[in-house]
Amino acid sequence: FRIGVRVLSETAGAAETGLAFSQLAGLLLGRLHQAVTEDAVRRNGPVAGGRSAVIAMGKLGGHEMTAGSDLDLIIVYDAAEGAEMSEGAKPLSVNQYYARLSQRLIAAVSAPTAEGVLYEVDMRLRPSGSKGPVAASLASFESYHRDSAWTWEKLALTRARPVCGDSGLMNELTRHIHGALCEPRDAARVREDVVDMRKLMLKEQGTGGVWDVKRARGGLVELEFIAQTLQLIHAHAHPHVLDTNTLAALQKLHAAGLVSDGDHAALKRAGLLYHRLTQMLRLCLDGPYDPARALPALNLLVANTAVTPDIATAEALLAEAQGEVAAIFDRLIGPVA
């Protein structure tokens, strides 16, 4: 609530707000993960060498959460070599043990209460997606991202960040993620895959016009795809360009000479505008924003957020930014139209 007040009173910028929402979510995940881990030991005993950690993806991974963001998570576990069962009065196999622990963590985060739901949780980015186990072993996580991950999963991995759990496992996961992202790649194939994904998204999801800040042509999705694609292509030779935060990654790509001055200025300008608008609109609305149907006070708030005198000027500014990002996407990644 206090973070939201600072957004509405314009005393916190978009980057500061995204970081604050993300730090809050990370703290809560850490406390809940500790609680369900202790509960698992009470119920089923410890696992020899057992440890687990939570990887944040998406907005949480990139420190870009809004008031309405869900949590994209991957839960990874490890155990001593040869460990097959937990050591309590009601033992479980290692796989089942950590599956239950993960399900209890998800329930703790997303269960309906009198105060509402804390966060919605999305586990689809785990290895093999919804078809895979709810918790991945360290060995399977490593082998999947080394041998089997699709391009879209590699893009998602650019925003992966261990946020809580066993500190040693978190460090191992950080090293593995970095190593997986620094593998040499066929740049042309990566670009082709990303363009195909973007075309499919536009075909299946469409857009809600200029004010669909996320999905519009040249919107936030394409801005993120530019940063993620260029990181994938160049991380082998320039590992220092990796950053889970979109604007920070673009800054590093620019500093490495991989994004021109003009393109970086345009992408940064658009990214700041998109994040300001997204933070404000997610606080004020549950659904899409349409200035023609919105209250005048909300339109004034949106115009102030865009640093424009009125909503018509804000819409023109947003459309101009989307046009610039779309042109850069078509030139650096590949044409969508």
Buried (B, 14 or more C-beta within 10 A) or exposed (E): EEBBEBBBEEEBBBBBBBBBBBBEBBEBBBEBBEEBBEBBBEBBBBBBEBBBBBBBBBBBBBBBBBBBBBBBBBBBBBBEEEBEBBEBEEBBEBBBBBBBBBBBBBEBBBEEEEEEEBBEBBBEBBBEEEEBBBBBBBEBBBEBBEEEBEBBBBBBBBBBBBBBBBEEBBEBBBEBBBEBBBEEBEBEEBBBBBBBBBBEBBEEEEBBEBBBBBBBBBBBBBBBBBBBBBBBBBBEEBEEBBBBBBBBBBBBBBEBEBBEEEBBEBBBBBBBBBBBBBBBBBBBEEEEBEBEEBEEEBBBBBBBBBEBEBBEEBBBBBBBBBBBBBEBBBEBBBEBE
